[in-house]
Structure formats: structure tokens, C-alpha cells
Amino acid sequence: MTGPVSLLERTACWAIIASLAVAQVNLLTGQVLFGVAALLWLVLVVQERQMRVPAFFWPLAGYAGLTLVSAVMADRNAPPSTEFDPWRSLTDCKQLVLFLMVPIVARLARGGRAMTALNAIIAVGAAGAIVGVVQYATRPVGLDDRPDGTLSHYMTYGGVIMLTLSAAVARLLFYPAQLVWPAIAVPALSVALFATQARNAWIGAASAITALLAVRRLRLVLIMPVLLAVFLVAAPSHLRDRALSTFDPNNLSNRDRVAMLAMGRHIVRDHPLLGVGPDRVRVVYPQYRPANAVNPTNPHLHNVPVQIAAERGIPALALWMIFIAVAAVDLFNQVRGGPAKPVAAAGLAAIVAMLVAGLFEYNFGDSEFLMLFLGLITLPFAARFRSGGAGEPDAPVAIGAHRPPKPTDLKAYAE
């Protein structure tokens, strides 16, 4: 399909952009918009009879396939002492539908639309951050009533804010032609992130920002120790103590995570090929719980690779790691020499943040987080192509080059 962009495509494009933005503050609305975009995208695919996707989509699709196999075999593969519920794992697999975010964004957010999507994500994320800041200011200080924005859990909220903050810093560093409003969004997002007291998100965001500074200019990494020193001096005592507790081996949360790592190793040892099935770690938890564990049960093992291996097996983990590796290499190359550096930098930061935070929290299992993550890592691929038909060539317009924008750039943004 060439020529003027159809009303169908415009509607689908705005639906997926709105879905990525709104999912940060309301999952149901974001998923409804995602469903609308998916239906319209399917019509476009049928019309064009082709589908262009980034290379990392294929190992992700393989991971989805092995997840389904694990779900079907879950009750045969689980220990006989556990409860029999053949639908638990299959029901959990409904989240795999969100993997369609990759081909949908790749088709609908092409060219300048990718930058529009990134702007929308940052703008709505900053608004959601203000909600969290207000909650923090009006609630008692402590771990029992942490800000969760408009989402269901403070940990999910912290993960989403982490991704949006990383994207805002990427835009600030790699698109200097427009600095004012991202510079306003970054402090709001930062305060909201600190307010969640989610240490995994703190470490993930710090790692992502450090990576962005290193890619932009290596000596900029020296900023991070300065920011850390300012935090330790100026932060309220409860936030400073929360940060320092990360290194305390006697901290109850730290002890429980160490115990869960041992659990995961034992589960994988007993079920290496297909795991115990999606959403069945909580079922086998009592059987594998070591004596040094703190909590009597947990919904997951608070570590993305360990959780995947325990639930779905080592082959699924291998495909997931290939998916991440292929995406990371492609995004790094795009940041260094691609046509849409700020968008690519946001995607690369999302991967770093997810990987580091995912060592302490199963963020890949949160739908809000997953939708935003897959969108951010796919937008750079979409930006390489002009908006319009599937057969259009690579977009020659450089988005975010370190120079004032030309009229052709602004025209591309408006497409």
C-alpha cells in the first residue's frame, strides 16, 4: 500500500501510541486500545500480504511457543504432591498475546511516528509520576504504604517509572534540539521513582542512565558518582537507609531473595526441559522452600532468568536470552549510527534497566511493564522506515541528530 496514509492506518497508529502511553496509568484502557490496534493491524497485514518484524521477534516467538508447550505439559511435569489444576498455566499464557506489540509497533509507528510515540510515553509517564509524588507527600513514611500511582502495585509502578525515566534521559541526551520539557519530566520521574522505595528499579534506572552516558560520551559517566553523593547527603534518612539496606545481608528481603535463588536452582535441576509450568512456582513453593527462607510463600522467584528457567525450562530461557541479545546488539548499533538515535537510546536503556532490575524482581511478568518494554525496544526498528506501505524503503531522515531540526524532520514528525 503506497500513496496517502489511509484512515485505517492513522486510526491504528494512534491506537497503539495511546496504548503504550495509557498502559502506564491504567492497564485495562491500555489493553483495550491495544486490542483495537491489533484488529486494525491485522486488516492491514491481510491487505498487504506481508509482515516486516525485527530479528529479535523470532526468538521471542520461539520462547512463546515453548511457554505453551510447558503449559500443556505442566501437570505431567509437576511433582505429584502438588495440586492438580490443568488450567492454571494455560490461563497464565494469555499474556503471550502482548508479544504482538512487536509486529504491531513495527508496522504502525514508522518514521516520525516513533518519536511521537516516545514523546507520548514520556508525557503520560510524567503525569503518572506526579500522582505518585502527591501520594508520597500525603501518606505515612514507610514500606507498608508506598506510592503506586494509579497502578495495582508499587513494584509495578516503580518498574514502569524506571522505563519512562530511562527513556526521558535518552531523549534528553540524544535530542538536544528540544531540551526543555524532557528536562522538566526527568525530575518528576526521579522523585516518583525514589518514592516507591523499589530498590530494584533504583538500580535498574541508575544502570540504564550510566549506559546512556557512556554511549553518549564516556567521560559523562563521572556524573553518576556525583549524583550518588548528592543523594546520600540530601535524601531523607529513610530513603538513604533504604538504599544502604541493599548491601545488608541480614535484611529480610535480601535473605529471602538469596533463598529463592537456591529454590530456583533446585526446581531447574528437577525440571530442566519444560519447568513446572507458567504460574506454578507458587504451587511448588512449599515443596522447595529452604529453611532459611523468610516468607512462607511467594508468587514468583523475584529474578527474571531464574523464574523463566523454573517455570518454562532451560530451552525457553536460552531463547529468551537470544531475544535480549539480538535486540541489544541491534539497538546499540542504531544508537551509534542509526537514523533515530533518541528512540534507539530509549530502547537500549529499557533493555539495560529491565535486565539489571530483573535480577531482583520478575518485572518481565508484569503486563504494564511488558507492554511498555516491548514498545520501547521496537520503536527504533519502526523508525527506520517511512510511514505508509510495507514496501517503503528505509527512512533517510535522521531523527535526533545533534543539530537543529530541519523542516524535513518536522514534516516527518507530522506524518
N, C-alpha and C positions, 0 to 999 in steps of 0.2 A: 504494500500500500504506500504510494508516494503522493506528493502534492500536499494540499492543505490538510492540517490535522483535523480529524473528524470529531464531532461532538462526543461520540462514544469514547474515543481515546482521551479527550480532555476530561471527561467525567471520571473515567477510570484513574487517570493520573492524579486528579485532586482527591479522589477517594483514598488512594494508597498513601499520599502525602499526609492527609488528615489522619489516617490510621496510625502512621508512625508517630505523629505528634501527640495525638489524643491518648494513645495507649499509655503514655507516661502518667496520666492523671485519672483515666477511667478505662479499665480493661475491657468491659463489656462494649462500650461505644467504639473503642478501637477495633475490637474483633468484628463488630457489625460492619464497620467501614471496610475492614479487610475482606470480609465476605462479599461486599458489593464490588470491590475492586477485583476480586478473584473471578467472579462471574463475568464481568466485562472483559477482563484479560483473556478468559477462555474463549470468548467470542472473537477477539482479535486474533488469537492463535489459530482458530479454525479458519478464519478468513485468509490469513497469511500463509498457513500451512507450513510454518517453521517456527522454531523457538531457539533463540540465542541465549545461552546462560554462561556464567563464568566457570572456569575449570574447577573451582572448588565445590561446585554444586554436585558433581558426580560422586565424590567420596561421601558427601553429606547424604545423598540419596541412598548410597550403599549402606551407610550407617542406619538410615531409616528402615531399610529392608531387613537388616539383621535384628533391629529392635522388634519388628513384627514377628520374626521367627522366634525370638526369645520369649515374646508374649504368648505365642501359641503353645510353646513348649514349657511355659513357666511351671505349671503344676506337676508335670512329669519330672522336671529337673529340680524342684524344691525338695527340701528334707521332708520325710514322711510325717514328722511330728508337727508340722505347721498346718494351719487352717487351709481348707480347700475352698478356693474362690476363683473359678476359671475366668471370671470377667474382670478381676482387678487389674491385671496387666493390660488386657485389651482395651479397657476403658481409658487407662492412662495414655495409650498410644494416640488418642485424639489430638494431642499436642503436636504430633508429627505434621498435621495439616499446615502448621505455621511455617514449615520449611518451604512452602510455596512462596513465601515472602521473597525468596531469592529470584526465581524467574519472573515474578510479577514486578518487582522493583527494577530488575534488569531491563524489562520491556517498556515500562511506563515512565520511569524517571530519567530519561535520556537527556544528554546535553545539559543545557542550563537548568533543566528541571531538578537535577541532582542538587545543585546549590540551593534552589528554592526549598527543597525538602530538608536540607541541613539547616537552613535558616528557621524553618517552621519548628523543627525539633528543638533547637536551642531556645526559641522564643517561648514555646509552651513549657519546656522544661524549666526555664527561669521563673515562669508564673507558678508552676508547681513548687519550686523551691521557696518562693515567698510564703506559700501556705505552710510549709514545714518550719520556716523561721518563726512565723507567728505562733505555731503550736509550741515550739521550743520556748518562746518567751512567756507563754501563758500556762505552761504545765510545770509540775514539780520537777526539780532536777533529779535525775536518777535513771536507772536502766529499765525500770518497770513501765514507764510511760513515755517512751521515746517518740519523736515525731514520725509519722508515716504518711504525711501529705494527705492525698485522697486515695491512697492505695491500701491494700489489705494488711500489710505488714511492714514494719520499719526496715527490715532487712531487704525486702524487695525495693522499697523506696530508696534506700541507700545505694543499691546496685544501679538503679535507673539514673539517679542523680550522678553517680560516678561516670556513667557513659556520657551523659549530656555535658558534664563539666569537661571531660576529656575532649569532646567534640568542639566545645566553645573555645578551649585553649588552642586546639588545632586551627580553628578558623582565625583566631587572633594572631597566631604566629605565621600562618601561611597565606593570609589575605590582608596585607597591611593597608590596602586601599580603603578598607572600611573597618575602623577600629573601635568606634565609639560604643555602639550598642553591645558587641560581644564583651567589651571591657566592663560594661555595666552588669552583664549577665554572669560573668565569672565570679565576682564577689558574692552575689546572692546564692549561686550554686555551691560555692565553697562553704559558706556559713551553714546552709542546709545540710551539706554532707557531714560537717563536723557535728551538727546537732543530732544526727542519727546515732552517733557513737558506734557505728558499724566499722570495726577496725579493718575488716577485710576490704571494705570499699575505700577506706582511707589509704591503705597500702596499694590497692589497685590503681586509684587515681594518681597517687604520687609516682608510681612506676610508669604509668602512661605519659604523664607530663614530663618526666625525666627523659623518656624515649623521644618524645616530640622535640624537646630542647636539644638533644644530642643530634637528631637528624637535621634540625634546622641549622644549628651551629654548635659544635661540640663544646666550646667554652661556656655556652649558656647553661650547661649542667651545673656550673658553680652557683647558680641561683638557688638550687634546691637546698643545700646546707644552710644558706642564709634564711630561707623561708622556714626551715625546721627550727632554727634557733629562735626566730621571731615567735613561732607558735609556742615553743616551750616557755618563753618568757611572758608572752602576753595572754595566752589562753587561760580561761578559768581553770581552777585547780582540778575540778572533776574531769575535764577533758584531758588535761595533762596527765592525770593519774590513769585515765583510760588508755591513753597512748602508751604509757610506760608499762602497763599491765601486759602488753603484747609479749614482753620478754620475761614475764614471771612464770616459771614452770609450775608454781603452786596455784596459779589462777585456775578456778574451776573449769572455765570454758576451755582454756588451753589443755588442761588434763583430759577433758572429755574428747577433744579433737585427736589427741595422741592415741587414746583408746580406740577411737573409731578407725584410725588408720590400721591398727592391728586387726580389728574386726574385718575391714575390707580385704586385708591380705589373706585372712583365713577363708573368707567367702570365695574369693577368686581361686584359692588353692582347691577348694572342693567343687567349684563350678566354673572351670576356666573357659569353656566354649560359649555358653549362652547365658551365664549368670543365673540368678534366681528369678529373673523376670522384672520388668518395669514395675515400680511402686511396690515391690515385695521385700525390700530391705527392712521396712518397718515390721513385716511379718516374721522374718527370721531373726530379728534383732535380739530377742531374749535368748535364743539358742547360741548366738555368737558373742554376746556381751561379755567382755572380760571383767575380772574382779576390780580392776582399777577404774572402770567407767564411772562417771558421775551420775548421769541421768539414767533412769530405768529404761527409757526408750527414746528414739529419735526418728523423725520421718525419713531422714537420709543421712549420709556419712560426712556431710559438710566438706566435700572435696570432689571436684568435678571428675577428674580422671579415675579416682578410686570408686566413686559412685557408678560411673558408666561401666567399669570393668565388673563390679559386683552385680549390677543389675542385668547387663547385656553381654558380658563376656569379653575376653581379650581381643577377638577379631573385631568386634564393634568398636572397642577403644582404639585399635590400630587405624580403622577407617576414620574415626573422629580426629585423630592426631594428624592424619594425612590431609583432611579437610582444613584444619587450622594451619598446617604448614604451607599448603598451596596458597591459601588466602593471604597469609602473612608475607610470603615472598612476593606475590603479585602486588600487594599494597605498598610494600617497601619500594619496589621498582617504580610504582606510579608516583610516590612521593618524591623520589629522586628525579624523575624525568617525565612524568605524565602530564596530560592536559588539564587536570583538575586537582592540583596539589592540596588545597584545603580540604576537599572532600576525601581524598585518599588518606591524608593525615588523620582525619577523624576516624576513618575505618581502621587504620593501623593502631591508633590509640585504643579503640574499642577492643581489639584483639589482645593487646598487652594488658589492659585493665581486667578483662574477663579472665585471662589465664592466671594472673597473679592473685586476684581476689578469689578466683575459683579454687585455689589451694586451701582455702579456709571456709568456703561456702559453696553450696551447689547452686550457683546462680544460673547455670545453663538450663535448669529445670523450671525457672520462673517464666511464665508466659509473657508478662510485661517486659522483662529483661530480654527474653529471646527475640521477641518481635523487633525491639529497637536494635539489638545487636546485629541480627541478620540484615536489617535495613541499612545500617551504617556501613557494614562491610561490602554490601552490594552496590551502594550508590556510586562509588568510584568506577566500577565496571560500566554502569549505565552512563556515566558522564562522558565516556569515550566515544559515544555515538550520538549522532544528531537525533533530535526528536522527530518522529514520523515513522515511516515504514521500516520493516525489519531488515530490509536490504540496504539501508543507508550506510555510507562509508563512515570511517572514523571522523569524529568532530575535530576540525582543525583549530577551533577557538580555544585558547588557553585560559582556563578559569583559575584565577588566583595567582597569576604570575606577579612577580614583585615589581610592579609598575602601575601607574594609574590606569583604570579600565578604559578601553577604547569603546567607541559607540557600538562596534560589532559585538563586544562582550555583553553590553547591556541589552542588545537585541536578543542575544542568545538566552539571557536570563528570562526574558519576557515570553519566550516561546511556550 
